[in-house]
């Protein structure tokens, strides 16, 4: 019998010059897809502490001004995993992104919401779709 539980993931938008950092994932959930730097929230860990820790561990960058952005409910059907992903946003302070965990990330690159790659990780895909849906609902409410 498989233990069923929901994990909490933290994804961080590191903003620099109007773009945000994403990594091409490998060797784990959503391999071959682009996702934000981040990871699992540890026991009794604050979101911002988790975000800073993960950014440093994964890319070597330093960030500041971390704040809550959104949350998604992500069910990975094929992998039989369920995550709640907390999205944070932050300002890049220093450091060029380096692949610090080559077993988890192939490369880093900077994107905007208008130039996103097609192969997005499920949490990012859900965030983008949810925001699009929210904007559509708000437009409908304004026109009524």
C-alpha positions in Angstrom: 0.0 0.0 0.0 1.3 3.4 -1.0 1.2 6.1 1.7 -0.8 9.0 0.5 0.1 12.5 1.6 0.3 16.0 0.2 3.8 17.6 0.0 4.4 21.3 0.1 6.6 22.7 -2.6 8.0 26.3 -2.8 8.8 27.9 -6.2 10.5 31.3 -6.3 10.3 33.9 -9.0 13.8 35.5 -8.9 13.2 38.8 -10.8 16.1 40.5 -12.6 15.6 43.3 -15.2 12.0 42.3 -15.8 12.8 38.6 -16.3 12.6 35.6 -14.0 14.9 32.6 -13.6 13.8 29.0 -14.6 15.7 25.8 -14.7 15.4 22.8 -17.1 14.6 20.0 -14.7 16.2 16.5 -14.9 16.3 13.3 -12.9 13.2 14.1 -10.9 9.5 15.0 -11.0 8.8 16.9 -14.3 12.1 16.0 -15.9 12.6 17.7 -19.2 10.4 20.6 -18.2 11.1 24.2 -17.2 10.4 25.1 -13.6 11.2 27.7 -11.0 14.0 27.2 -8.5 12.7 25.9 -5.3 12.0 22.7 -3.4 10.3 21.1 -0.5 9.2 23.1 2.6 10.9 21.4 5.6 9.4 20.8 9.0 8.9 24.1 10.9 10.6 26.1 8.1 9.3 29.6 7.1 8.5 30.0 3.4 11.0 32.8 2.9 13.7 30.9 4.6 13.0 27.9 2.4 13.0 30.1 -0.7 16.4 31.6 0.1 17.9 28.2 1.0 16.7 26.6 -2.2 17.9 29.5 -4.4 21.4 29.4 -2.9 21.6 25.5 -3.0 20.4 25.3 -6.6 21.8 28.4 -8.4 24.2 30.2 -6.1 22.3 33.4 -6.5 21.4 35.7 -3.6 17.9 37.2 -3.3 16.0 39.7 -1.2 12.5 41.2 -0.7 10.8 37.8 -0.7 7.0 37.9 -0.7 4.0 35.6 -1.2 2.5 35.5 -4.7 0.1 32.6 -5.2 -0.6 28.9 -4.6 -1.5 26.0 -6.8 -2.9 22.5 -6.2 -0.8 20.2 -8.4 -1.7 16.5 -8.9 0.9 14.6 -10.9 -1.3 11.7 -12.1 1.3 9.5 -13.7 3.7 9.8 -10.7 0.8 9.5 -8.3 2.0 12.5 -6.3 0.2 15.5 -4.9 1.7 18.9 -4.1 0.5 22.2 -3.0 3.0 24.7 -4.4 3.6 28.1 -2.8 4.8 30.7 -5.2 7.0 33.5 -3.9 8.5 36.4 -5.7 11.9 38.0 -4.9 14.5 40.4 -6.2 17.8 39.1 -7.6 20.7 40.7 -5.6 23.8 39.0 -6.9 25.4 36.0 -8.5 25.1 34.5 -12.0 23.0 31.3 -11.9 25.1 28.2 -11.9 24.0 24.6 -12.0 24.8 23.6 -8.4 22.8 20.4 -8.4 23.5 18.8 -11.8 21.4 15.7 -11.0 18.3 18.0 -10.7 18.9 20.8 -13.2 20.4 20.9 -16.7 20.6 24.6 -17.2 19.2 28.0 -16.1 17.7 30.8 -18.3 15.8 34.0 -17.9 12.2 34.4 -19.2 9.2 36.7 -19.2 5.5 35.6 -19.3 5.5 36.5 -23.0 8.4 34.2 -24.0 7.7 31.1 -21.9 8.8 27.7 -23.3 6.1 25.1 -24.2 7.5 22.5 -21.9 6.6 24.0 -18.5 6.4 22.1 -15.2 2.9 21.3 -13.9 3.0 24.0 -11.1 4.0 26.7 -13.5 1.4 25.5 -16.1 -1.3 25.6 -13.4 -0.2 29.0 -12.2 -0.4 30.5 -15.7 -3.7 28.8 -16.5 -5.2 29.9 -13.1 -4.1 33.5 -13.6 -5.5 33.5 -17.2 -8.8 32.1 -15.8 -8.9 34.7 -13.1 -8.4 37.5 -15.6 -11.2 36.1 -17.8 -13.5 35.9 -14.8 -12.7 39.5 -13.8 -13.3 40.7 -17.3 -16.7 38.9 -17.4 -17.7 40.5 -14.0 -16.7 44.0 -15.3 -18.8 43.6 -18.4 -22.0 42.5 -16.5 
